[in-house]
Amino acid sequence: FKFNGWGLKFASDKDNLITLKAVEKGVLKGQYQNRLGFVLEGGSLESDGMGTLLTTSECLLSPNRNGQMNKVEIEEYLRSVFHLQQVLWLDHGYLAGDDTDSHIDTLARLCSPTTIAYVKCTDPEDEHFEALQKMEDQLKTFRTLSGEPYRLLALPMADKIVFDGERLPATYANFLILNDAVLYPTYNQPQNDESAARVLQQAFPQHEIVGIDCTALIKQHGSLHCVTMQYPKGVL
């Protein structure tokens, strides 16, 4: 897929050559599929692997990404490429300091075909309170492929972190799922860090939950999931 600097926010003219060159030089094994006609970032999609995709309207409907396509056309494309049975669109939720137009991996994550972990703001004075409340309300309307409401697990909202005069998009939703463990970001906030670990243990009872200090990473406006790329066995 094409990367265009999160909707033309940053220069990215060389980025789209990386995968092609890696395949040509044998760094990545497999067949290269050119999908550079569609702008898409990994952090903007969440899949349960069973036919459901979760995303945000703010990002995927951004006019600076695929502005030539409407919502129906984008959903049809996603269904075709990823063999989906349903696409769940979140219309609310954001984090101050986020450059991505509300990537789903900062707000709500599919932990299983029946469970979603999401960021909850409990402070009415916080600027995110209203938007995240609306997000929670919409999540409650979503249904699994079997027609049941999702099991919703609320992750804590990280306390405000300011760097160079700007609030950073610190979030516990930016965790990374491995085969036997879940790595999750911590922000030197013991109460919130521990609360997030407990929630993730509920979401992934068979996994080891491991905290990774992301106080340095978040200064670049991203966290753990943002800086990683998963590859299936045999690709590298």
Secondary structure per residue as TSV (DSSP state, phi and psi in degrees):
chain	resnum	aa	ss	phi	psi
A	1	F	-	360.0	160.2
A	2	K	B	-86.1	138.5
A	3	F	-	-111.4	128.1
A	4	N	-	-126.4	38.8
A	5	G	H	69.7	41.3
A	6	W	H	54.9	55.1
A	7	G	H	78.1	43.0
A	8	L	H	64.8	28.7
A	9	K	T	-84.2	-29.2
A	10	F	S	-137.8	156.0
A	11	A	-	-63.7	137.3
A	12	S	-	-151.0	29.3
A	13	D	T	-66.9	-21.3
A	14	K	T	-98.8	-14.8
A	15	D	G	-58.6	-38.2
A	16	N	G	-76.2	-4.7
A	17	L	G	-88.4	-15.2
A	18	I	H	-61.3	-53.0
A	19	T	H	-63.6	-44.3
A	20	L	H	-59.6	-46.6
A	21	K	H	-66.3	-36.6
A	22	A	H	-64.9	-37.0
A	23	V	H	-70.0	-44.7
A	24	E	H	-59.9	-35.6
A	25	K	T	-92.4	3.4
A	26	G	T	80.0	7.9
A	27	V	S	-67.4	-43.1
A	28	L	S	-107.6	132.8
A	29	K	-	-102.2	143.1
A	30	G	S	131.4	177.8
A	31	Q	-	-91.2	128.7
A	32	Y	-	-79.8	128.2
A	33	Q	-	-114.6	120.7
A	34	N	-	-84.4	108.6
A	35	R	-	-121.0	34.1
A	36	L	T	-73.4	1.3
A	37	G	T	-82.6	-4.1
A	38	F	S	-131.1	126.6
A	39	V	B	-84.2	125.5
A	40	L	-	-158.1	136.2
A	41	E	-	-115.0	143.5
A	42	G	G	-58.5	-36.3
A	43	G	G	-71.6	-7.1
A	44	S	G	-91.2	-2.4
A	45	L	-	-126.9	142.9
A	46	E	E	-130.7	129.5
A	47	S	E	-128.1	146.1
A	48	D	-	-91.4	0.0
A	49	G	S	76.1	3.3
A	50	M	S	-122.2	10.8
A	51	G	S	115.1	0.2
A	52	T	E	-111.2	134.8
A	53	L	E	-122.6	136.8
A	54	L	E	-116.0	130.9
A	55	T	E	-150.5	-178.8
A	56	T	E	-118.0	141.4
A	57	S	H	-65.4	-38.2
A	58	E	H	-56.3	-40.6
A	59	C	H	-83.7	-56.5
A	60	L	H	-70.5	-22.2
A	61	L	T	-99.2	11.9
A	62	S	-	-60.6	127.9
A	63	P	H	-63.7	-19.5
A	64	N	H	-89.1	6.9
A	65	R	H	-109.5	-74.3
A	66	N	H	-124.8	56.0
A	67	G	T	-62.8	-16.8
A	68	Q	T	-79.3	-7.2
A	69	M	S	-116.2	145.0
A	70	N	-	-93.7	179.2
A	71	K	H	-60.9	-42.8
A	72	V	H	-61.6	-43.7
A	73	E	H	-66.6	-40.4
A	74	I	H	-64.6	-43.6
A	75	E	H	-64.3	-41.2
A	76	E	H	-60.8	-40.3
A	77	Y	H	-64.2	-47.0
A	78	L	H	-61.7	-42.2
A	79	R	H	-60.6	-41.3
A	80	S	H	-69.1	-47.7
A	81	V	H	-69.7	-40.5
A	82	F	H	-103.6	6.5
A	83	H	T	54.8	55.4
A	84	L	-	-94.4	154.1
A	85	Q	S	-102.7	-25.9
A	86	Q	E	-154.6	149.5
A	87	V	E	-121.0	123.6
A	88	L	E	-101.0	118.8
A	89	W	E	-102.2	118.7
A	90	L	E	-87.8	125.1
A	91	D	-	-100.5	-2.8
A	92	H	-	-134.9	159.8
A	93	G	-	108.3	134.9
A	94	Y	-	-160.8	167.8
A	95	L	-	-128.2	131.1
A	96	A	T	-60.2	138.2
A	97	G	T	87.7	-1.4
A	98	D	-	-80.0	133.3
A	99	D	S	-94.1	-3.9
A	100	T	S	-100.3	2.2
A	101	D	S	63.2	45.5
A	102	S	S	68.8	60.0
A	103	H	-	-54.9	138.7
A	104	I	G	-62.2	-28.9
A	105	D	G	-74.3	1.8
A	106	T	G	-103.8	-9.0
A	107	L	T	-122.8	-49.2
A	108	A	E	-150.6	139.2
A	109	R	E	-132.3	137.6
A	110	L	E	-79.2	113.7
A	111	C	E	-92.7	-22.3
A	112	S	E	-163.7	175.0
A	113	P	T	-63.0	-9.1
A	114	T	T	-125.6	-1.6
A	115	T	E	-128.5	133.6
A	116	I	E	-125.0	128.1
A	117	A	E	-99.5	136.7
A	118	Y	E	-144.2	159.9
A	119	V	E	-83.1	129.0
A	120	K	E	-120.1	129.5
A	121	C	-	-103.3	124.3
A	122	T	-	-107.8	0.6
A	123	D	-	-100.0	108.1
A	124	P	T	-61.0	-19.0
A	125	E	T	-85.9	-11.5
A	126	D	S	-75.7	141.4
A	127	E	T	-62.4	-20.4
A	128	H	T	-87.7	-9.3
A	129	F	H	-54.7	-52.9
A	130	E	H	-65.1	-45.7
A	131	A	H	-65.2	-40.9
A	132	L	H	-73.9	-27.2
A	133	Q	H	-66.8	-42.8
A	134	K	H	-63.6	-37.0
A	135	M	H	-62.5	-45.1
A	136	E	H	-60.8	-43.3
A	137	D	H	-60.6	-40.6
A	138	Q	H	-69.8	-39.1
A	139	L	H	-57.4	-34.7
A	140	K	T	-67.2	-19.7
A	141	T	T	-88.2	-14.4
A	142	F	-	-71.5	149.5
A	143	R	B	-127.9	147.4
A	144	T	-	-72.5	174.3
A	145	L	T	-63.4	-22.3
A	146	S	T	-89.4	2.0
A	147	G	S	89.6	7.5
A	148	E	-	-95.3	151.8
A	149	P	B	-63.7	150.2
A	150	Y	-	-73.8	148.6
A	151	R	E	-76.9	115.1
A	152	L	E	-103.4	126.6
A	153	L	E	-116.9	120.8
A	154	A	E	-87.6	120.5
A	155	L	E	-86.6	147.4
A	156	P	E	-68.8	154.2
A	157	M	-	-83.5	126.9
A	158	A	-	-63.3	143.7
A	159	D	-	-61.5	153.9
A	160	K	-	-58.1	127.5
A	161	I	-	-119.3	124.4
A	162	V	E	-116.6	133.7
A	163	F	E	-139.0	129.3
A	164	D	T	54.0	37.1
A	165	G	T	78.7	7.7
A	166	E	E	-125.1	138.2
A	167	R	E	-70.6	135.9
A	168	L	-	-96.2	150.4
A	169	P	-	-83.7	56.3
A	170	A	-	-67.6	129.4
A	171	T	-	-149.9	142.1
A	172	Y	T	-86.3	-4.5
A	173	A	T	-77.7	-10.1
A	174	N	-	-88.0	45.2
A	175	F	-	-85.6	164.9
A	176	L	E	-121.7	123.2
A	177	I	E	-92.2	122.6
A	178	L	-	-108.2	-177.3
A	179	N	S	-61.0	-44.4
A	180	D	S	-125.6	6.3
A	181	A	E	-146.5	159.7
A	182	V	E	-122.7	119.7
A	183	L	E	-92.9	129.8
A	184	Y	E	-129.5	150.1
A	185	P	E	-75.6	140.4
A	186	T	E	-119.9	157.0
A	187	Y	-	-132.5	30.1
A	188	N	S	57.5	38.2
A	189	Q	-	-125.1	83.1
A	190	P	H	-48.0	-46.7
A	191	Q	H	-65.0	-47.3
A	192	N	H	-67.8	-41.5
A	193	D	H	-59.3	-44.6
A	194	E	H	-70.4	-37.5
A	195	S	H	-63.1	-42.6
A	196	A	H	-62.2	-39.6
A	197	A	H	-62.5	-41.0
A	198	R	H	-64.6	-41.1
A	199	V	H	-64.6	-43.9
A	200	L	H	-67.6	-30.4
A	201	Q	H	-66.6	-33.1
A	202	Q	H	-67.0	-38.3
A	203	A	H	-73.1	-33.1
A	204	F	-	-129.5	71.9
A	205	P	T	-64.8	-21.2
A	206	Q	T	-94.7	-0.6
A	207	H	S	-105.9	151.8
A	208	E	E	-81.5	132.0
A	209	I	E	-100.4	117.4
A	210	V	E	-122.6	122.9
A	211	G	E	-84.1	138.9
A	212	I	E	-123.7	124.1
A	213	D	E	-64.2	116.3
A	214	C	-	-115.0	23.0
A	215	T	T	-65.6	-27.6
A	216	A	T	-81.0	-44.2
A	217	L	G	-59.0	-41.3
A	218	I	G	-66.2	-19.0
A	219	K	G	-66.4	-18.1
A	220	Q	G	-95.4	12.7
A	221	H	T	68.7	25.2
A	222	G	-	-144.6	171.2
A	223	S	-	-134.9	-149.2
A	224	L	T	-65.1	-50.7
A	225	H	G	-66.0	-32.4
A	226	C	G	-62.7	-32.4
A	227	V	G	-100.1	10.4
A	228	T	-	-118.8	157.6
A	229	M	-	-137.7	123.7
A	230	Q	-	-86.9	139.4
A	231	Y	-	-129.1	138.3
A	232	P	-	-69.1	155.9
A	233	K	T	-56.4	134.2
A	234	G	T	99.8	-11.6
A	235	V	-	-79.8	-38.9
A	236	L	-	-93.0	360.0
